[in-house]
Amino acid sequence: MDAACIDRLKTLTPYARKILLSQQVEGEPPIRAELFGLQRFEEHGRSLARAQVIEADARPRRRASFFPRVEANLAALRNAYDYVALTSHSGHYVTPAAEWLLDNFHLVEEQLEQIHEGVPRRYYASLPKLAAAPLEGLPRVYGIAWAYVAHTDSVLNPEVFTAFLNAYQEHSELRLSELWALPTTLRVVLLENLRRVADTIAQNKVAREVAHAACDCADRLSDANLDSIYELMKQRGLKSAYLTQLWQRMPTERLDSSPALVLWTERHCPDGPSLMIESQTAQVATNLTVGNIITTLRMIGQVDWVELIEPVSRSLRLLGQLPSFARESELTRQQITHSMERLARQSRKSECEVAEAVVTAAQAVPGGMPAAAAQRTAGFYLIGAGRGQLEAELGVPTRGAWQLPSLRSWRLPLYVAAIALGTVLIVLAATRGANTGGWQAVVALFLLAWPASEAAAAFVHRLIAESMKVRFLPRLNFAAGIPPEHRVLVVIPTLLTSAAATRELLQRLELHWLANREREAQFALLTDWADAPSASLPADAALVQEALSQLAVLNARYLAPAGMAPRFLLIHRPRSWCESQQRWLGWERKRGKLEQLLRTLATGSMEGFAPLAPGLRLADGIRYVVTLDSDTGLPPGALRELVAVAAHPLNTPQVDAASRRVVGGYGILQPRVVTPLPGPAERTPYHQLFAGQCGIDPYNSGVSDVYQDLFGTGSFSGKGLLHVEAMHAVLDTRLPEESVLSHDLLEGSIARCGFVSDVALVEEHPHHAGVAASRVHRWTRGDWQLLPFMWRARRYGVDALGLWKMADNLR
């Protein structure tokens, strides 16, 4: 059919002309085959596993993309959508399948982003590939998804899908990486199917449009023209739709002057009703397929794939034999399974063999060992200290002289040397071409070294942050809330100074509870009176009574369950004489309060505190204390997440009785501290310059911390979770009195602090330079008071890393 013949059909749209003039042949059929039931699907899974041949060379290849024509599919779908929308606006009949496409096209366009974000291309490249046509070079899961879509008419039934995968694995085990790629693979196959169906819808509309155009200009078409159009429709596979529409346009009565088109149609449509039945049957099938595809695309985003995939994975079922694995959080299970996948590749063993080795090692640990709880978890061997033992059992090749343990021992010297080298290079660059003779030049170079060292440290930290992957601390799944065996006390160490200040503190305590409604959590003010020249002042009793009366209102408003301790507490202590200050104040200020509180929780003795008011009592079995400043916010869910991290056996602190320090796990957990968005009155120029990014970023679940990522421990800043027993064991009556002001870094070094980068606390940044200078002055004074402890670091359980942190603070 030439362009001149097409030009005779005046009412054709540009899309229809493009289809007719293109070299395209008959469109591809939809991905649709015989529908299988559950039993038949299981049989098909076994036969498919036997039929699929996997490439022997597992190295990634570039010639085959995992996204076969995804971009082209979406472009074709957009063209079909535009054409269907255009013809529907012109008043032509729109089939139900076309209406599905028009109403849900926004969902289709979302799939491209979800496909690209689902799994990186490098991840797909490592999947096992098919070695035989028609899907040669594509991942095996693509063939599995194709077979499933074809035999269900694009319906996602979790029960059938699970049975299909289980039957497949009776003959050939699927890797975890393949199972996790299935949701995205299904999206790709469904888009391919939708593109084929949409092409069919659009081309059938083209056939009907050609039929309408031919009828509209029937008097100008000869038999030769009609034969030419018919041949073209046959080439495109549109003969049936074209003839059906012509037959529908036939006049009810035949006249002697009927145009050639009528006679031509009578010759080619001897059985019009059969054509109509065939057309309606095809429309019903197309409508059903499009509806199934749209529904399944929507369902893929709603299905909990963790619950669907984990029971299918044989390796995860093996790990599930360990009771601890079921208690892991989803994030930690992902860390464990990803590590198992990498170890299986390194050892050239199957994931099931790795899982069996993990289970065997964990079950062989005697229950009475001090660290048995950690060693009986899968994480100990896959992401913890037992990784080397597991690698040795699996026969993983050693890395020569640079073994991992020996490399770890060199991390701190290499880190310090990098900063020192950077400092020297900056100083040398600054003195290039300058006269460095004389004592003045030596003094200048010495002074220049300090800002140069800050620039060098910033560069090294940025390099480490960009090079190392953020590692989240393992945690348990506390979806149902904090359990009784991990009860927690949230305290605000503060001073009672006025009734107004007390109201603000109790309001802050109430906000902490409202954001973290945990049954097994108590909230308390841990208070002193302000410094005074005598042991008591006339206004002291009134301040305590005012706090207790406001506290009673809170406890009445938020009643604790029957039999449980009250929700809110006031834990107060009297003044004691401080020789160095020549004043009456709370013993050792904030450090002393926390030390005495930990002693109370560990031993039950209220020594150092005033008796609790009638009706108030500490809950039994408090295992953790979360200490917050008076201006610190506890976001929703942060308390539960923090306790879930502390409760994991791999994070349980291990105390060395000889040195009285934590040598494994963490006695302290330090969350990330972020700055809230300032109010209008707080938006000062100083705040804008120095506060940095404000607010909690919902798209950022964690950040890099050099000390945590490189050395496995963070730095304590005074706000975080304290493990009661461990902190009491390593710090009680250990530090000399009236000699430590800046205690956070020292305590974090002795009790081993872990930085939890994906749990955030909110704390305001100073709005004025004077407030910031006062804070820095207090910190600097406290840091210099640590010099005697640095000289006797071993005596106080401070390791080399802790010593470096203190020296770096002084720098």
FENZISUL-V281824 format. One record per residue. N is the residue number from 1. RES is the residue in three letters. PHI is phi in degrees with one decimal (none if undefined). Layout:
# FENZISUL-V281824
<<N | RES | PHI> <N | RES | PHI>>
This chain:
# FENZISUL-V281824
<<1 | MET | none> <2 | ASP | -89.9> <3 | ALA | -63.5> <4 | ALA | -63.9> <5 | CYS | -68.3> <6 | ILE | -65.0> <7 | ASP | -63.3> <8 | ARG | -68.1> <9 | LEU | -87.7> <10 | LYS | -66.4> <11 | THR | -89.6> <12 | LEU | -68.3> <13 | THR | -79.6> <14 | PRO | -58.2> <15 | TYR | -62.5> <16 | ALA | -64.4> <17 | ARG | -62.0> <18 | LYS | -62.7> <19 | ILE | -63.6> <20 | LEU | -69.4> <21 | LEU | -88.0> <22 | SER | -74.0> <23 | GLN | -89.5> <24 | GLN | -63.8> <25 | VAL | -100.6> <26 | GLU | -57.3> <27 | GLY | -65.4> <28 | GLU | -75.2> <29 | PRO | -72.4> <30 | PRO | -61.8> <31 | ILE | -79.7> <32 | ARG | -149.6> <33 | ALA | -139.5> <34 | GLU | -58.7> <35 | LEU | -76.1> <36 | PHE | -108.7> <37 | GLY | -87.2> <38 | LEU | -61.5> <39 | GLN | -65.9> <40 | ARG | -66.4> <41 | PHE | -67.4> <42 | GLU | -62.8> <43 | GLU | -61.8> <44 | HIS | -66.6> <45 | GLY | -61.0> <46 | ARG | -67.2> <47 | SER | -67.3> <48 | LEU | -66.3> <49 | ALA | -62.0> <50 | ARG | -71.9> <51 | ALA | -82.0> <52 | GLN | -73.2> <53 | VAL | -105.3> <54 | ILE | -96.3> <55 | GLU | -60.7> <56 | ALA | -71.4> <57 | ASP | -85.7> <58 | ALA | -87.9> <59 | ARG | -69.2> <60 | PRO | -59.2> <61 | ARG | -118.6> <62 | ARG | -97.3> <63 | ARG | -72.3> <64 | ALA | -115.1> <65 | SER | -96.2> <66 | PHE | -72.4> <67 | PHE | -100.4> <68 | PRO | -63.3> <69 | ARG | 46.0> <70 | VAL | -64.4> <71 | GLU | -61.5> <72 | ALA | -65.3> <73 | ASN | -62.4> <74 | LEU | -67.4> <75 | ALA | -63.0> <76 | ALA | -65.6> <77 | LEU | -65.5> <78 | ARG | -65.2> <79 | ASN | -62.5> <80 | ALA | -64.0> <81 | TYR | -61.5> <82 | ASP | -60.2> <83 | TYR | -68.5> <84 | VAL | -63.5> <85 | ALA | -62.9> <86 | LEU | -63.2> <87 | THR | -69.6> <88 | SER | -68.3> <89 | HIS | -70.6> <90 | SER | -80.4> <91 | GLY | 96.6> <92 | HIS | -73.3> <93 | TYR | -65.3> <94 | VAL | -113.6> <95 | THR | -70.1> <96 | PRO | -57.4> <97 | ALA | -63.7> <98 | ALA | -65.9> <99 | GLU | -65.0> <100 | TRP | -55.8> <101 | LEU | -65.5> <102 | LEU | -64.7> <103 | ASP | -77.8> <104 | ASN | -122.0> <105 | PHE | -67.4> <106 | HIS | -61.1> <107 | LEU | -65.7> <108 | VAL | -64.4> <109 | GLU | -68.0> <110 | GLU | -67.8> <111 | GLN | -66.6> <112 | LEU | -60.5> <113 | GLU | -64.8> <114 | GLN | -67.3> <115 | ILE | -67.8> <116 | HIS | -69.3> <117 | GLU | -86.2> <118 | GLY | -57.4> <119 | VAL | -148.4> <120 | PRO | -62.3> <121 | ARG | -61.9> <122 | ARG | -64.0> <123 | TYR | -65.0> <124 | TYR | -62.5> <125 | ALA | -63.0> <126 | SER | -88.2> <127 | LEU | -75.1> <128 | PRO | -60.0> <129 | LYS | -106.9> <130 | LEU | -81.2> <131 | ALA | -101.0> <132 | ALA | -121.7> <133 | ALA | -67.0> <134 | PRO | -92.1> <135 | LEU | -108.5> <136 | GLU | -58.6> <137 | GLY | 87.3> <138 | LEU | -93.0> <139 | PRO | -59.8> <140 | ARG | -58.4> <141 | VAL | -66.0> <142 | TYR | -65.4> <143 | GLY | -66.3> <144 | ILE | -65.9> <145 | ALA | -63.6> <146 | TRP | -61.3> <147 | ALA | -64.1> <148 | TYR | -65.1> <149 | VAL | -62.5> <150 | ALA | -64.4> <151 | HIS | -93.5> <152 | THR | -120.8> <153 | ASP | 54.9> <154 | SER | 69.2> <155 | VAL | -100.6> <156 | LEU | -96.3> <157 | ASN | -114.8> <158 | PRO | -55.4> <159 | GLU | -65.3> <160 | VAL | -66.1> <161 | PHE | -61.6> <162 | THR | -64.7> <163 | ALA | -62.5> <164 | PHE | -61.4> <165 | LEU | -68.8> <166 | ASN | -63.5> <167 | ALA | -64.9> <168 | TYR | -58.9> <169 | GLN | -77.3> <170 | GLU | -65.5> <171 | HIS | -108.8> <172 | SER | -144.9> <173 | GLU | -72.9> <174 | LEU | -93.1> <175 | ARG | -71.3> <176 | LEU | -61.9> <177 | SER | -61.6> <178 | GLU | -69.3> <179 | LEU | -63.5> <180 | TRP | -71.1> <181 | ALA | -82.6> <182 | LEU | -61.7> <183 | PRO | -56.8> <184 | THR | -68.2> <185 | THR | -62.9> <186 | LEU | -60.5> <187 | ARG | -60.3> <188 | VAL | -62.3> <189 | VAL | -67.6> <190 | LEU | -64.9> <191 | LEU | -65.3> <192 | GLU | -60.3> <193 | ASN | -66.4> <194 | LEU | -65.3> <195 | ARG | -62.2> <196 | ARG | -64.0> <197 | VAL | -67.0> <198 | ALA | -64.2> <199 | ASP | -60.7> <200 | THR | -64.0> <201 | ILE | -61.6> <202 | ALA | -65.7> <203 | GLN | -69.8> <204 | ASN | -65.0> <205 | LYS | -67.6> <206 | VAL | -62.2> <207 | ALA | -60.8> <208 | ARG | -68.0> <209 | GLU | -66.3> <210 | VAL | -62.9> <211 | ALA | -63.1> <212 | HIS | -63.2> <213 | ALA | -64.2> <214 | ALA | -65.2> <215 | CYS | -67.0> <216 | ASP | -68.6> <217 | CYS | -122.3> <218 | ALA | -58.5> <219 | ASP | -71.4> <220 | ARG | -104.8> <221 | LEU | -108.7> <222 | SER | -95.0> <223 | ASP | -59.8> <224 | ALA | -65.3> <225 | ASN | -62.7> <226 | LEU | -65.7> <227 | ASP | -64.1> <228 | SER | -65.1> <229 | ILE | -63.8> <230 | TYR | -63.7> <231 | GLU | -61.5> <232 | LEU | -65.3> <233 | MET | -62.6> <234 | LYS | -65.1> <235 | GLN | -61.6> <236 | ARG | -85.4> <237 | GLY | 72.1> <238 | LEU | -112.5> <239 | LYS | -58.6> <240 | SER | -64.8> <241 | ALA | -64.0> <242 | TYR | -66.4> <243 | LEU | -66.5> <244 | THR | -61.1> <245 | GLN | -68.1> <246 | LEU | -62.4> <247 | TRP | -63.0> <248 | GLN | -68.2> <249 | ARG | -86.5> <250 | MET | -63.9> <251 | PRO | -66.5> <252 | THR | -68.7> <253 | GLU | -122.4> <254 | ARG | -91.1> <255 | LEU | -106.7> <256 | ASP | -65.7> <257 | SER | -97.2> <258 | SER | -62.0> <259 | PRO | -68.8> <260 | ALA | -60.8> <261 | LEU | -62.8> <262 | VAL | -66.3> <263 | LEU | -63.2> <264 | TRP | -62.9> <265 | THR | -65.5> <266 | GLU | -62.2> <267 | ARG | -69.7> <268 | HIS | -98.3> <269 | CYS | -126.3> <270 | PRO | -69.1> <271 | ASP | -128.6> <272 | GLY | -61.3> <273 | PRO | -57.5> <274 | SER | -63.8> <275 | LEU | -61.5> <276 | MET | -63.8> <277 | ILE | -63.1> <278 | GLU | -62.7> <279 | SER | -65.9> <280 | GLN | -67.2> <281 | THR | -62.8> <282 | ALA | -65.0> <283 | GLN | -65.4> <284 | VAL | -63.3> <285 | ALA | -63.4> <286 | THR | -64.7> <287 | ASN | -60.7> <288 | LEU | -64.5> <289 | THR | -65.5> <290 | VAL | -62.6> <291 | GLY | -60.5> <292 | ASN | -64.0> <293 | ILE | -63.4> <294 | ILE | -61.8> <295 | THR | -62.0> <296 | THR | -69.9> <297 | LEU | -59.3> <298 | ARG | -69.4> <299 | MET | -70.0> <300 | ILE | -58.9> <301 | GLY | -76.6> <302 | GLN | -105.4> <303 | VAL | -71.1> <304 | ASP | -80.5> <305 | TRP | -68.2> <306 | VAL | -63.3> <307 | GLU | -68.9> <308 | LEU | -81.5> <309 | ILE | -86.7> <310 | GLU | -57.4> <311 | PRO | -66.5> <312 | VAL | -80.6> <313 | SER | -72.9> <314 | ARG | -69.0> <315 | SER | -67.1> <316 | LEU | -70.9> <317 | ARG | -64.9> <318 | LEU | -66.0> <319 | LEU | -62.9> <320 | GLY | -64.7> <321 | GLN | -68.1> <322 | LEU | -84.6> <323 | PRO | -57.1> <324 | SER | -67.9> <325 | PHE | -67.0> <326 | ALA | -68.6> <327 | ARG | -90.4> <328 | GLU | -69.8> <329 | SER | -73.3> <330 | GLU | -61.6> <331 | LEU | -59.9> <332 | THR | -69.4> <333 | ARG | -62.8> <334 | GLN | -64.5> <335 | GLN | -60.7> <336 | ILE | -65.9> <337 | THR | -68.7> <338 | HIS | -63.4> <339 | SER | -65.0> <340 | MET | -64.7> <341 | GLU | -61.8> <342 | ARG | -64.3> <343 | LEU | -67.6> <344 | ALA | -64.0> <345 | ARG | -66.9> <346 | GLN | -66.3> <347 | SER | -87.9> <348 | ARG | 57.5> <349 | LYS | -118.5> <350 | SER | -76.3> <351 | GLU | -65.1> <352 | CYS | -63.8> <353 | GLU | -66.0> <354 | VAL | -64.4> <355 | ALA | -62.3> <356 | GLU | -62.6> <357 | ALA | -64.6> <358 | VAL | -63.8> <359 | VAL | -62.5> <360 | THR | -62.0> <361 | ALA | -65.3> <362 | ALA | -68.8> <363 | GLN | -73.8> <364 | ALA | -83.8> <365 | VAL | -77.8> <366 | PRO | -63.9> <367 | GLY | -71.7> <368 | GLY | -86.5> <369 | MET | -68.6> <370 | PRO | -59.5> <371 | ALA | -100.3> <372 | ALA | -64.2> <373 | ALA | -59.6> <374 | ALA | -71.9> <375 | GLN | -74.4> <376 | ARG | -96.8> <377 | THR | -108.7> <378 | ALA | -67.8> <379 | GLY | -63.5> <380 | PHE | -60.2> <381 | TYR | -92.7> <382 | LEU | -107.2> <383 | ILE | -129.2> <384 | GLY | -117.8> <385 | ALA | -70.1> <386 | GLY | -85.7> <387 | ARG | -60.6> <388 | GLY | -62.5> <389 | GLN | -62.4> <390 | LEU | -67.3> <391 | GLU | -61.1> <392 | ALA | -64.7> <393 | GLU | -66.2> <394 | LEU | -87.3> <395 | GLY | 74.9> <396 | VAL | -68.8> <397 | PRO | -58.8> <398 | THR | -73.5> <399 | ARG | -101.2> <400 | GLY | 75.5> <401 | ALA | -68.1> <402 | TRP | -87.0> <403 | GLN | -69.0> <404 | LEU | -60.3> <405 | PRO | -60.5> <406 | SER | -68.5> <407 | LEU | -67.3> <408 | ARG | -63.0> <409 | SER | -67.8> <410 | TRP | -98.8> <411 | ARG | -63.9> <412 | LEU | -64.7> <413 | PRO | -58.9> <414 | LEU | -65.7> <415 | TYR | -63.9> <416 | VAL | -65.4> <417 | ALA | -64.1> <418 | ALA | -64.4> <419 | ILE | -67.2> <420 | ALA | -63.6> <421 | LEU | -64.1> <422 | GLY | -61.0> <423 | THR | -62.8> <424 | VAL | -62.4> <425 | LEU | -63.7> <426 | ILE | -65.6> <427 | VAL | -64.9> <428 | LEU | -64.4> <429 | ALA | -64.9> <430 | ALA | -72.3> <431 | THR | -96.8> <432 | ARG | -64.3> <433 | GLY | 83.7> <434 | ALA | -96.9> <435 | ASN | -82.9> <436 | THR | -101.7> <437 | GLY | -83.3> <438 | GLY | 96.1> <439 | TRP | -69.5> <440 | GLN | -62.7> <441 | ALA | -66.4> <442 | VAL | -62.5> <443 | VAL | -63.6> <444 | ALA | -63.3> <445 | LEU | -65.3> <446 | PHE | -62.5> <447 | LEU | -69.4> <448 | LEU | -67.9> <449 | ALA | -63.1> <450 | TRP | -69.7> <451 | PRO | -64.8> <452 | ALA | -64.6> <453 | SER | -65.9> <454 | GLU | -66.2> <455 | ALA | -65.6> <456 | ALA | -64.8> <457 | ALA | -63.3> <458 | ALA | -62.3> <459 | PHE | -66.3> <460 | VAL | -64.3> <461 | HIS | -63.9> <462 | ARG | -66.1> <463 | LEU | -63.7> <464 | ILE | -67.0> <465 | ALA | -62.9> <466 | GLU | -77.2> <467 | SER | -92.3> <468 | MET | -103.4> <469 | LYS | -83.4> <470 | VAL | -66.5> <471 | ARG | -110.1> <472 | PHE | -82.9> <473 | LEU | -67.6> <474 | PRO | -65.0> <475 | ARG | -151.4> <476 | LEU | -91.9> <477 | ASN | -93.3> <478 | PHE | -109.5> <479 | ALA | -61.2> <480 | ALA | -88.9> <481 | GLY | 110.4> <482 | ILE | -70.8> <483 | PRO | -75.2> <484 | PRO | -59.2> <485 | GLU | -72.9> <486 | HIS | -125.2> <487 | ARG | -61.4> <488 | VAL | -133.2> <489 | LEU | -118.4> <490 | VAL | -98.3> <491 | VAL | -125.8> <492 | ILE | -117.3> <493 | PRO | -69.0> <494 | THR | -159.2> <495 | LEU | -113.8> <496 | LEU | -91.1> <497 | THR | -117.9> <498 | SER | -160.0> <499 | ALA | -65.1> <500 | ALA | -65.4> <501 | ALA | -65.3> <502 | THR | -64.4> <503 | ARG | -61.4> <504 | GLU | -64.7> <505 | LEU | -65.8> <506 | LEU | -69.8> <507 | GLN | -65.8> <508 | ARG | -63.0> <509 | LEU | -63.7> <510 | GLU | -63.9> <511 | LEU | -63.7> <512 | HIS | -60.3> <513 | TRP | -67.8> <514 | LEU | -63.0> <515 | ALA | -81.3> <516 | ASN | -138.9> <517 | ARG | -78.7> <518 | GLU | -105.9> <519 | ARG | -60.4> <520 | GLU | -99.1> <521 | ALA | -126.2> <522 | GLN | -114.2> <523 | PHE | -128.8> <524 | ALA | -140.7> <525 | LEU | -93.6> <526 | LEU | -105.1> <527 | THR | -119.9> <528 | ASP | -125.0> <529 | TRP | -85.5> <530 | ALA | -68.1> <531 | ASP | -55.7> <532 | ALA | -150.5> <533 | PRO | -77.5> <534 | SER | -136.0> <535 | ALA | -67.1> <536 | SER | -146.0> <537 | LEU | -125.3> <538 | PRO | -59.7> <539 | ALA | -86.8> <540 | ASP | -62.1> <541 | ALA | -61.9> <542 | ALA | -65.9> <543 | LEU | -64.7> <544 | VAL | -65.8> <545 | GLN | -63.4> <546 | GLU | -63.3> <547 | ALA | -64.0> <548 | LEU | -67.5> <549 | SER | -66.0> <550 | GLN | -68.0> <551 | LEU | -66.3> <552 | ALA | -61.7> <553 | VAL | -63.2> <554 | LEU | -63.4> <555 | ASN | -66.2> <556 | ALA | -73.3> <557 | ARG | -74.9> <558 | TYR | -120.8> <559 | LEU | -66.5> <560 | ALA | -77.2> <561 | PRO | -56.8> <562 | ALA | -56.9> <563 | GLY | 88.3> <564 | MET | -99.9> <565 | ALA | -66.2> <566 | PRO | -60.6> <567 | ARG | -69.7> <568 | PHE | -119.6> <569 | LEU | -133.1> <570 | LEU | -122.5> <571 | ILE | -111.8> <572 | HIS | -120.6> <573 | ARG | -135.1> <574 | PRO | -78.1> <575 | ARG | -77.2> <576 | SER | -135.3> <577 | TRP | -77.7> <578 | CYS | -109.6> <579 | GLU | -66.4> <580 | SER | -70.3> <581 | GLN | -92.7> <582 | GLN | 54.9> <583 | ARG | -143.6> <584 | TRP | -93.5> <585 | LEU | -155.2> <586 | GLY | -66.8> <587 | TRP | -56.8> <588 | GLU | 57.6> <589 | ARG | 50.7> <590 | LYS | -65.6> <591 | ARG | -60.9> <592 | GLY | -66.6> <593 | LYS | -59.4> <594 | LEU | -67.3> <595 | GLU | -63.8> <596 | GLN | -69.0> <597 | LEU | -64.6> <598 | LEU | -62.9> <599 | ARG | -65.2> <600 | THR | -62.4> <601 | LEU | -69.4> <602 | ALA | -81.2> <603 | THR | -112.9> <604 | GLY | 87.6> <605 | SER | -84.6> <606 | MET | -92.9> <607 | GLU | -59.0> <608 | GLY | 96.6> <609 | PHE | -111.5> <610 | ALA | -71.9> <611 | PRO | -58.5> <612 | LEU | -66.1> <613 | ALA | -63.4> <614 | PRO | -55.2> <615 | GLY | 90.2> <616 | LEU | -105.8> <617 | ARG | -156.8> <618 | LEU | -76.4> <619 | ALA | -66.4> <620 | ASP | -77.6> <621 | GLY | 69.7> <622 | ILE | -69.1> <623 | ARG | -100.8> <624 | TYR | -132.5> <625 | VAL | -122.4> <626 | VAL | -106.1> <627 | THR | -101.1> <628 | LEU | -131.1> <629 | ASP | -77.2> <630 | SER | -67.0> <631 | ASP | -107.7> <632 | THR | -95.8> <633 | GLY | -100.2> <634 | LEU | -111.3> <635 | PRO | -62.3> <636 | PRO | -56.8> <637 | GLY | 82.6> <638 | ALA | -66.7> <639 | LEU | -64.3> <640 | ARG | -61.9> <641 | GLU | -65.7> <642 | LEU | -66.9> <643 | VAL | -67.7> <644 | ALA | -62.2> <645 | VAL | -68.7> <646 | ALA | -64.6> <647 | ALA | -78.0> <648 | HIS | -68.5> <649 | PRO | -56.3> <650 | LEU | -68.5> <651 | ASN | -100.2> <652 | THR | -63.4> <653 | PRO | -67.8> <654 | GLN | -113.5> <655 | VAL | -96.4> <656 | ASP | -85.8> <657 | ALA | -64.9> <658 | ALA | -68.6> <659 | SER | -92.8> <660 | ARG | 52.7> <661 | ARG | -144.6> <662 | VAL | -80.7> <663 | VAL | -109.3> <664 | GLY | -152.8> <665 | GLY | 69.4> <666 | TYR | -141.2> <667 | GLY | -84.2> <668 | ILE | -133.8> <669 | LEU | -120.1> <670 | GLN | -108.0> <671 | PRO | -73.1> <672 | ARG | -71.6> <673 | VAL | -109.3> <674 | VAL | -118.1> <675 | THR | -97.4> <676 | PRO | -73.2> <677 | LEU | -67.1> <678 | PRO | -75.4> <679 | GLY | -77.2> <680 | PRO | -58.5> <681 | ALA | -75.1> <682 | GLU | -98.4> <683 | ARG | -85.3> <684 | THR | -92.5> <685 | PRO | -57.4> <686 | TYR | -63.6> <687 | HIS | -63.8> <688 | GLN | -64.3> <689 | LEU | -78.6> <690 | PHE | -116.2> <691 | ALA | -76.9> <692 | GLY | 74.7> <693 | GLN | -70.9> <694 | CYS | -107.5> <695 | GLY | 86.6> <696 | ILE | -88.8> <697 | ASP | -82.4> <698 | PRO | -69.5> <699 | TYR | -95.4> <700 | ASN | -118.9> <701 | SER | -89.5> <702 | GLY | -170.1> <703 | VAL | -128.5> <704 | SER | -81.9> <705 | ASP | -126.6> <706 | VAL | -57.9> <707 | TYR | -66.1> <708 | GLN | -70.5> <709 | ASP | -70.6> <710 | LEU | -91.0> <711 | PHE | -114.5> <712 | GLY | 84.2> <713 | THR | -137.1> <714 | GLY | -107.4> <715 | SER | -118.6> <716 | PHE | -83.6> <717 | SER | -115.6> <718 | GLY | 95.8> <719 | LYS | -130.8> <720 | GLY | 169.6> <721 | LEU | -101.0> <722 | LEU | -114.8> <723 | HIS | -82.7> <724 | VAL | -59.0> <725 | GLU | -64.8> <726 | ALA | -67.1> <727 | MET | -65.1> <728 | HIS | -65.2> <729 | ALA | -67.3> <730 | VAL | -99.2> <731 | LEU | -121.6> <732 | ASP | -62.9> <733 | THR | 52.5> <734 | ARG | -91.9> <735 | LEU | -87.7> <736 | PRO | -64.7> <737 | GLU | -73.1> <738 | GLU | 56.9> <739 | SER | -135.3> <740 | VAL | -124.4> <741 | LEU | -103.9> <742 | SER | -93.3> <743 | HIS | -99.8> <744 | ASP | -63.5> <745 | LEU | -64.2> <746 | LEU | -64.9> <747 | GLU | -64.0> <748 | GLY | -64.0> <749 | SER | -74.4> <750 | ILE | -76.0> <751 | ALA | -91.6> <752 | ARG | 61.7> <753 | CYS | -97.7> <754 | GLY | -107.1> <755 | PHE | -94.3> <756 | VAL | -101.1> <757 | SER | -74.3> <758 | ASP | -99.6> <759 | VAL | -118.9> <760 | ALA | -116.2> <761 | LEU | -108.1> <762 | VAL | -113.8> <763 | GLU | -141.9> <764 | GLU | -70.9> <765 | HIS | -94.1> <766 | PRO | -54.1> <767 | HIS | -94.7> <768 | HIS | -135.4> <769 | ALA | -63.4> <770 | GLY | -64.0> <771 | VAL | -65.4> <772 | ALA | -64.9> <773 | ALA | -65.4> <774 | SER | -63.6> <775 | ARG | -65.6> <776 | VAL | -64.3> <777 | HIS | -62.0> <778 | ARG | -65.5> <779 | TRP | -64.5> <780 | THR | -64.0> <781 | ARG | -60.9> <782 | GLY | -65.7> <783 | ASP | -64.5> <784 | TRP | -69.2> <785 | GLN | -71.0> <786 | LEU | -83.7> <787 | LEU | -55.4> <788 | PRO | -60.4> <789 | PHE | -72.5> <790 | MET | -68.5> <791 | TRP | -67.4> <792 | ARG | -119.9> <793 | ALA | -62.3> <794 | ARG | -63.3> <795 | ARG | -62.4> <796 | TYR | -98.0> <797 | GLY | 77.4> <798 | VAL | -91.4> <799 | ASP | -86.1> <800 | ALA | -62.7> <801 | LEU | -65.8> <802 | GLY | -63.5> <803 | LEU | -63.7> <804 | TRP | -64.7> <805 | LYS | -60.3> <806 | MET | -66.1> <807 | ALA | -64.6> <808 | ASP | -66.2> <809 | ASN | -62.9> <810 | LEU | -64.3> <811 | ARG | -59.9>>
